Amino acid sequence: MRAAVTGTLRVDAGSRHRRRAAWCIEARCQDPATRKPYVFRSDPLAFDPGPHLQGGWIDVRIDPADPRRYMMDTRFLPGNG
């Protein structure tokens, strides 16, 4: 499924003892059959992916049995190939 990138978010990806800032990509789409909207966030990234987001769309694989289970395809980002 293709989702429209809505931005990047700075998140805390560290543990209680060693905090570290990270970034996530946020994207949205709508199920064409049910018209239900979905919001997706990538796994934390060590850098701001904003400069690498070309075109405003990203691929997301969704578990048809449970749409809460998904994977955002970030292989195009440096170091994620």
Backbone torsions as a table, in degrees:
resi	resn	phi	psi	omega
1	MET	NA	141.1	176.0
2	ARG	-96.1	133.8	179.9
3	ALA	-123.0	144.0	178.8
4	ALA	-79.0	125.7	177.9
5	VAL	-70.1	126.6	179.6
6	THR	-105.1	-8.9	176.2
7	GLY	150.6	-173.0	175.7
8	THR	-120.0	151.3	-178.6
9	LEU	-127.7	140.2	173.0
10	ARG	-88.3	128.8	-177.3
11	VAL	-131.2	163.6	176.5
12	ASP	-95.7	117.3	-177.5
13	ALA	-111.8	14.1	-175.8
14	GLY	-95.8	178.3	176.0
15	SER	-90.5	-178.7	178.6
16	ARG	-61.7	-34.5	-173.6
17	HIS	-93.0	-24.3	-175.4
18	ARG	-137.8	91.3	-176.6
19	ARG	-84.5	144.8	-178.5
20	ARG	-147.3	133.8	179.1
21	ALA	-75.7	147.4	177.9
22	ALA	-147.1	174.8	-178.7
23	TRP	-127.3	151.3	174.0
24	CYS	-130.0	151.8	171.7
25	ILE	-94.6	135.0	175.0
26	GLU	-113.0	136.8	180.0
27	ALA	-143.3	155.8	-178.8
28	ARG	-133.9	151.6	172.7
29	CYS	-154.1	172.8	-179.5
30	GLN	-128.7	132.8	176.8
31	ASP	-66.1	121.2	-177.0
32	PRO	-64.9	-28.5	-178.2
33	ALA	-78.8	-46.0	-175.3
34	THR	-100.6	-13.9	-176.7
35	ARG	64.4	17.1	177.8
36	LYS	-77.2	131.4	178.8
37	PRO	-82.5	149.0	177.3
38	TYR	-129.8	142.2	174.6
39	VAL	-118.4	132.1	-178.6
40	PHE	-122.5	147.7	173.6
41	ARG	-130.2	137.5	178.5
42	SER	-72.3	167.5	169.2
43	ASP	-63.5	155.9	178.9
44	PRO	-58.6	139.3	178.3
45	LEU	-116.7	149.2	-176.0
46	ALA	-79.1	-3.2	-177.4
47	PHE	-144.5	164.3	177.2
48	ASP	-73.6	113.7	-177.5
49	PRO	-80.4	-5.3	-175.5
50	GLY	-47.4	-48.2	-178.7
51	PRO	-64.3	-15.9	-177.3
52	HIS	-100.1	-1.0	-177.8
53	LEU	-89.7	95.7	-179.2
54	GLN	-99.4	136.8	173.3
55	GLY	88.4	-18.2	175.5
56	GLY	79.8	10.2	179.2
57	TRP	-129.8	152.0	177.4
58	ILE	-144.2	147.5	179.3
59	ASP	-83.7	137.1	178.5
60	VAL	-132.1	129.2	174.8
61	ARG	-98.0	126.6	-175.5
62	ILE	-115.4	138.8	173.6
63	ASP	-74.4	114.6	-177.7
64	PRO	-60.4	-27.0	179.9
65	ALA	-79.3	-23.7	-178.7
66	ASP	-152.8	93.4	-176.8
67	PRO	-61.3	-12.3	175.5
68	ARG	-71.6	-15.9	176.6
69	ARG	-98.7	115.7	-177.9
70	TYR	-150.8	168.1	177.6
71	MET	-139.9	122.9	177.7
72	MET	-88.0	132.4	-178.0
73	ASP	-82.4	103.8	-179.7
74	THR	-111.1	19.2	-178.0
75	ARG	-61.8	-22.4	-178.2
76	PHE	-75.5	-13.0	-179.4
77	LEU	-78.0	148.2	178.0
78	PRO	-57.0	133.3	178.8
79	GLY	81.0	-0.7	-179.7
80	ASN	-112.5	10.6	-176.7
81	GLY	-74.6	NA	NA
